[in-house]
Amino acid sequence: MKAKFDAAVLVDALNTAAKIAPSRGAAFDIANGIHLDWSGLGQELVITATDMESTYRTEIQPKEFENGLLSKNECIVPVALANYVSKLDPELPIELHVDDQKVLVKQKRSRVKFNVIKNAAWPRVHAQDLSDIAVVDSFGRMIKSVAWASARSGAPLMGVHIDGEALYATDKKCAARAACKVPVDEPITVPLRSVSSVFSVDDDIGVKSTKNKLILMPSETVQVTSTIYAQEYLPVQKAFDQAITGVVMSVTIDQGAFTSALGRIIGLYGSDAYPRVKAYLGGSAIKLTADVNELGTVTEIVDVDEPTRPLKMMFNPRSLNDMISSAPASTITLGWPDKVSGFLYAQCTDWEAVMAPIIPQEGEL
């Protein structure tokens, strides 16, 4: 097979497949690589990947196509191919030349040959029946707005919880909730990794829930499936109820100004594993200060909408930045408790989040 593709289309399809493809563990032994298939009735190239929990399938049309004499019209390519094409010129077409042993990638004077992966047992990813799929507004944007709060490991907290009315994520130290009506018969939790491919989709997304999987259709040619965790999710709504009850004062902040200030502090910390920022609320501003190793002390002032009574709290600036930057609005309300151990509460239209502070040692604040 020899075909020429629009670079942006090919790169997007392969990069998304690469995010799903496993990089280690038992799934890597079974489903390493990205599957290419051009055996359909048309000239479309079907690209699939799976990590045994989720699947990705898309069809892309070539600009030019020539089918060669091959023993079979499919192959498995290494994820490195996706990494390579993503660094090519996005304005120029990319050629793929495929035979039974190798895949040649060409773009003007750039070319590389990849050996195909031999694995007759690679699990096939078939097209799903989407005849009764429902359309969900802003699903990708709302999933992204809560993803930052999910745990890095351990099911089901490394997933996103869907109860039909809202999306939830938590790692027990923070939590996020976004209003989003999703047609599910009962609450489900899906791995965050499985649905991360739709983060960048701002349009409506097709969603269908079955007994053991969630099916997403970001476009007419793309299908994503996700397994559903069997474990019961935490009662996250209680954390929000507790946080709201504890709020005694609130201020309105500009998202861009606040995250810019945090970004400058985070930049000074570099790779420090335990950064801390002290947040002083009082008067008509929030003062963010941090003692950055041997560099010294940095202070950032963020204006707020109205004067408040003083309070001091301490946070991990990276986590605080994740929370504020993930809000789907440019103006956010921050709610503060009356003690340093209470939850910080953030809210905008259709979204809310809570974060537990770092409990300071004596004299640290």
C-alpha positions as CSV (number, residue, x, y, z in Angstrom):
1,M,0.0,0.0,0.0
2,K,1.2,3.5,-0.9
3,A,-0.8,6.5,0.2
4,K,-0.4,10.2,0.7
5,F,-2.2,11.8,3.7
6,D,-2.9,15.3,4.9
7,A,-0.3,15.7,7.7
8,A,-2.7,17.2,10.3
9,V,-5.2,14.4,9.9
10,L,-2.7,11.6,10.0
11,V,-0.8,13.1,13.0
12,D,-4.0,13.6,15.0
13,A,-5.2,10.0,14.4
14,L,-1.8,8.4,15.2
15,N,-1.2,10.6,18.3
16,T,-4.6,9.7,19.7
17,A,-4.0,6.0,19.0
18,A,-0.6,6.3,20.7
19,K,-2.2,7.7,23.9
20,I,-4.4,4.6,24.1
21,A,-1.7,2.0,23.1
22,P,-0.1,0.4,26.2
23,S,3.5,1.2,27.2
24,R,4.1,-1.6,29.7
25,G,2.6,-4.5,31.6
26,A,0.5,-7.4,30.5
27,A,-1.4,-5.2,28.1
28,F,1.8,-4.2,26.3
29,D,2.6,-7.9,25.8
30,I,-0.8,-8.4,24.1
31,A,-1.6,-5.2,22.3
32,N,1.7,-3.3,21.7
33,G,1.6,-0.9,18.8
34,I,-1.0,0.7,16.5
35,H,-3.0,-1.3,14.0
36,L,-3.3,-0.1,10.4
37,D,-6.0,-1.6,8.1
38,W,-6.9,-0.7,4.6
39,S,-8.8,-3.9,3.6
40,G,-12.2,-2.2,3.5
41,L,-14.3,-1.6,0.4
42,G,-13.0,2.0,0.0
43,Q,-9.5,3.5,0.3
44,E,-9.9,4.6,3.9
45,L,-7.2,3.7,6.4
46,V,-8.6,2.4,9.6
47,I,-6.3,3.1,12.6
48,T,-7.0,1.3,15.9
49,A,-5.4,0.9,19.3
50,T,-6.3,-0.7,22.6
51,D,-4.9,-1.1,26.1
52,M,-7.3,-3.9,26.9
53,E,-9.5,-1.4,29.0
54,S,-10.2,1.1,26.2
55,T,-10.2,1.2,22.5
56,Y,-9.7,3.8,19.8
57,R,-10.8,3.5,16.2
58,T,-10.8,6.1,13.4
59,E,-11.0,6.1,9.6
60,I,-9.0,8.6,7.5
61,Q,-9.1,9.2,3.8
62,P,-5.9,9.5,1.8
63,K,-5.2,12.3,-0.7
64,E,-3.7,9.7,-3.0
65,F,-3.9,5.9,-2.8
66,E,-2.2,2.9,-4.5
67,N,-2.9,-0.7,-3.3
68,G,0.1,-3.0,-3.8
69,L,0.3,-6.7,-4.0
70,L,0.5,-7.7,-0.3
71,S,-0.2,-11.0,1.5
72,K,-2.6,-9.1,3.8
73,N,-3.9,-5.5,3.9
74,E,-3.1,-4.7,7.5
75,C,-0.1,-4.4,9.8
76,I,0.9,-3.3,13.3
77,V,3.3,-0.4,13.6
78,P,5.3,0.8,16.7
79,V,4.1,3.9,18.7
80,A,7.4,5.5,17.7
81,L,5.9,6.1,14.2
82,A,3.3,8.4,15.8
83,N,6.1,10.3,17.6
84,Y,8.0,10.7,14.4
85,V,5.2,12.0,12.2
86,S,4.2,14.5,14.9
87,K,7.6,16.3,14.3
88,L,7.2,16.6,10.6
89,D,6.0,19.7,8.7
90,P,2.2,20.0,9.4
91,E,1.7,21.9,6.1
92,L,3.1,19.2,3.8
93,P,1.5,15.8,3.0
94,I,3.0,12.6,4.5
95,E,3.4,9.4,2.5
96,L,3.1,5.9,3.9
97,H,4.6,3.0,2.0
98,V,3.7,-0.3,3.5
99,D,4.8,-3.9,2.7
100,D,4.8,-7.1,4.7
101,Q,7.9,-6.2,6.6
102,K,8.3,-2.5,6.9
103,V,6.5,0.9,6.9
104,L,8.2,3.7,5.1
105,V,7.3,7.3,6.2
106,K,8.3,10.1,3.7
107,Q,7.9,13.8,3.6
108,K,10.2,15.6,1.1
109,R,13.8,14.8,2.3
110,S,12.7,13.2,5.6
111,R,12.1,9.5,5.6
112,V,12.3,6.6,8.1
113,K,11.6,2.9,7.9
114,F,9.9,1.1,10.8
115,N,9.7,-2.7,11.2
116,V,6.1,-3.9,11.5
117,I,5.2,-5.8,14.7
118,K,4.5,-9.5,14.3
119,N,1.6,-10.4,16.5
120,A,-1.2,-12.6,15.1
121,A,-3.0,-12.4,18.4
122,W,-3.3,-8.6,18.5
123,P,-6.9,-8.0,19.6
124,R,-9.0,-6.5,16.9
125,V,-11.0,-3.4,17.5
126,H,-14.4,-3.5,15.6
127,A,-16.8,-0.8,14.8
128,Q,-19.5,-0.3,17.4
129,D,-23.3,-0.2,16.8
130,L,-24.1,3.4,17.4
131,S,-27.6,3.5,16.0
132,D,-29.1,4.8,19.2
133,I,-26.3,6.9,20.5
134,A,-27.2,10.1,22.3
135,V,-25.6,13.5,21.8
136,V,-24.1,15.2,24.9
137,D,-23.2,18.9,24.9
138,S,-19.7,19.9,26.0
139,F,-18.8,16.4,27.3
140,G,-15.1,16.7,26.4
141,R,-14.7,20.2,27.9
142,M,-16.5,19.1,31.1
143,I,-14.5,15.9,31.4
144,K,-11.3,18.0,31.2
145,S,-12.5,20.4,33.9
146,V,-12.6,17.6,36.5
147,A,-9.8,15.4,35.3
148,W,-7.1,17.2,37.3
149,A,-8.7,16.0,40.6
150,S,-8.5,12.3,39.8
151,A,-6.0,10.0,41.5
152,R,-2.8,9.0,39.8
153,S,-3.3,5.3,40.7
154,G,-5.8,2.9,42.1
155,A,-9.3,2.1,40.8
156,P,-11.8,3.6,40.9
157,L,-10.3,7.0,41.9
158,M,-8.1,7.2,38.8
159,G,-11.3,7.5,36.9
160,V,-14.2,9.9,36.3
161,H,-17.5,9.1,37.9
162,I,-20.7,9.7,35.9
163,D,-24.1,9.7,37.6
164,G,-26.3,11.0,34.7
165,E,-26.4,14.6,36.0
166,A,-22.8,15.4,36.7
167,L,-19.1,14.3,36.3
168,Y,-16.9,13.8,39.4
169,A,-13.3,13.2,40.1
170,T,-11.4,13.0,43.4
171,D,-8.1,11.8,44.9
172,K,-9.4,12.3,48.5
173,K,-7.4,15.6,48.9
174,C,-9.4,17.5,46.3
175,A,-12.5,17.0,44.2
176,A,-14.2,18.5,41.2
177,R,-17.8,18.3,39.9
178,A,-19.1,19.5,36.5
179,A,-22.8,19.5,35.5
180,C,-23.2,17.3,32.5
181,K,-26.3,15.2,31.5
182,V,-25.1,11.8,30.3
183,P,-27.5,9.0,29.4
184,V,-26.6,6.2,31.8
185,D,-29.0,3.7,33.4
186,E,-27.0,3.8,36.7
187,P,-23.9,5.7,38.0
188,I,-20.6,4.4,36.4
189,T,-16.9,5.2,36.7
190,V,-14.6,5.0,33.7
191,P,-10.7,5.2,33.6
192,L,-9.6,8.8,32.9
193,R,-7.0,7.4,30.4
194,S,-9.9,6.0,28.4
195,V,-11.7,9.3,27.9
196,S,-8.8,11.7,27.8
197,S,-8.8,11.5,24.0
198,V,-11.9,13.7,23.9
199,F,-10.5,16.6,26.0
200,S,-9.9,18.7,23.0
201,V,-13.3,18.2,21.5
202,D,-15.4,21.3,22.1
203,D,-18.4,20.2,20.0
204,D,-21.1,17.8,21.0
205,I,-20.1,14.2,21.4
206,G,-22.1,11.0,20.9
207,V,-22.3,8.9,24.1
208,K,-23.7,5.5,24.7
209,S,-23.5,3.3,27.8
210,T,-23.9,-0.4,27.8
211,K,-23.7,-3.0,30.5
212,N,-19.9,-3.1,30.6
213,K,-18.6,-0.2,28.5
214,L,-19.0,3.5,27.6
215,I,-18.9,4.3,23.9
216,L,-17.9,7.8,22.8
217,M,-18.2,9.2,19.2
218,P,-16.3,12.5,19.0
219,S,-16.9,12.7,15.2
220,E,-18.5,10.6,12.4
221,T,-15.2,8.7,11.8
222,V,-13.9,8.3,15.4
223,Q,-15.1,5.8,18.1
224,V,-13.6,5.4,21.6
225,T,-14.7,2.7,24.1
226,S,-14.0,2.5,27.8
227,T,-14.4,-0.3,30.3
228,I,-16.4,0.5,33.4
229,Y,-14.9,0.0,36.9
230,A,-16.6,-2.6,39.1
231,Q,-15.6,-0.8,42.3
232,E,-18.0,1.5,44.1
233,Y,-17.1,5.2,43.9
234,L,-16.8,7.5,47.0
235,P,-19.8,9.7,48.0
236,V,-18.1,12.8,46.7
237,Q,-21.1,15.1,47.0
238,K,-20.7,15.0,50.8
239,A,-17.3,16.8,50.4
240,F,-18.9,19.6,48.5
241,D,-21.8,19.9,51.0
242,Q,-19.2,20.1,53.8
243,A,-17.1,22.6,52.0
244,I,-20.1,24.9,51.2
245,T,-21.3,24.7,54.8
246,G,-17.8,25.8,56.0
247,V,-17.6,28.9,53.7
248,V,-17.8,32.1,55.6
249,M,-16.5,34.5,53.0
250,S,-16.0,34.6,49.2
251,V,-14.2,36.6,46.6
252,T,-14.3,36.8,42.8
253,I,-11.0,36.3,41.0
254,D,-9.8,36.6,37.4
255,Q,-8.7,33.1,36.3
256,G,-5.9,34.4,34.1
257,A,-4.4,36.8,36.7
258,F,-4.5,34.1,39.4
259,T,-2.9,31.3,37.3
260,S,-0.3,33.7,35.9
261,A,0.8,34.5,39.5
262,L,0.9,30.9,40.5
263,G,2.8,30.0,37.3
264,R,5.6,32.4,38.2
265,I,5.9,30.8,41.6
266,I,5.8,27.3,40.2
267,G,8.5,28.2,37.7
268,L,10.9,29.2,40.5
269,Y,10.3,25.9,42.3
270,G,11.4,23.9,39.2
271,S,11.3,20.2,39.9
272,D,11.0,20.5,43.7
273,A,8.7,17.7,44.8
274,Y,7.1,19.6,47.7
275,P,6.4,23.2,46.8
276,R,4.3,25.3,49.1
277,V,2.5,28.6,48.6
278,K,1.0,30.7,51.5
279,A,-2.2,32.4,50.5
280,Y,-3.1,35.5,52.6
281,L,-6.6,36.7,52.1
282,G,-7.4,40.1,53.5
283,G,-8.4,43.6,52.4
284,S,-8.9,43.8,48.6
285,A,-6.3,41.3,47.5
286,I,-4.9,37.8,47.8
287,K,-1.2,37.7,48.6
288,L,0.6,34.6,47.5
289,T,4.1,34.1,49.0
290,A,6.6,31.2,48.8
291,D,10.0,30.6,50.3
292,V,11.8,29.0,47.3
293,N,14.7,27.0,48.6
294,E,17.9,29.1,48.5
295,L,16.5,31.5,46.0
296,G,14.6,33.6,48.5
297,T,11.0,34.7,48.9
298,V,8.6,35.5,46.1
299,T,5.3,37.5,46.5
300,E,2.5,37.9,44.0
301,I,-0.6,40.1,44.6
302,V,-3.9,39.2,43.0
303,D,-6.7,41.8,43.3
304,V,-10.2,40.6,44.4
305,D,-13.6,42.2,43.9
306,E,-14.3,43.3,47.5
307,P,-12.6,43.6,50.9
308,T,-12.6,40.6,53.2
309,R,-11.4,39.7,56.7
310,P,-7.9,38.2,57.0
311,L,-7.2,34.5,56.7
312,K,-4.0,32.5,55.9
313,M,-3.9,29.1,54.3
314,M,-1.2,26.9,52.6
315,F,-1.4,24.9,49.4
316,N,0.7,23.0,46.9
317,P,0.9,25.7,44.1
318,R,0.8,23.1,41.4
319,S,-2.5,21.6,42.7
320,L,-4.0,25.0,43.3
321,N,-3.1,26.0,39.7
322,D,-4.6,22.8,38.3
323,M,-7.9,23.6,40.1
324,I,-8.2,27.2,39.0
325,S,-6.9,26.7,35.4
326,S,-9.4,23.8,34.9
327,A,-12.5,25.9,35.6
328,P,-14.5,26.4,32.4
329,A,-14.8,30.1,33.0
330,S,-12.6,33.2,33.1
331,T,-14.1,34.5,36.4
332,I,-14.3,32.2,39.4
333,T,-15.7,32.6,42.9
334,L,-13.4,31.4,45.7
335,G,-15.0,30.5,49.1
336,W,-12.9,30.5,52.2
337,P,-13.5,28.8,55.6
338,D,-12.8,30.5,58.9
339,K,-9.9,28.2,59.8
340,V,-6.7,27.1,58.1
341,S,-7.8,23.4,58.1
342,G,-11.1,23.9,56.2
343,F,-11.7,23.3,52.5
344,L,-11.0,25.9,49.8
345,Y,-14.1,26.1,47.6
346,A,-14.1,27.2,43.9
347,Q,-17.2,27.7,41.8
348,C,-18.4,29.0,38.4
349,T,-21.4,28.2,36.2
350,D,-21.9,24.4,36.1
351,W,-18.6,23.6,37.9
352,E,-17.3,23.5,41.4
353,A,-14.2,22.1,43.2
354,V,-12.8,21.7,46.7
355,M,-9.3,21.4,47.9
356,A,-7.9,20.5,51.3
357,P,-5.0,22.8,52.4
358,I,-1.6,21.8,53.7
359,I,-1.8,21.9,57.5
360,P,1.1,24.2,58.5
361,Q,3.6,23.3,61.2
362,E,3.8,25.6,64.2
363,G,5.0,29.1,63.1
364,E,4.9,28.2,59.4
365,L,2.1,30.7,58.6
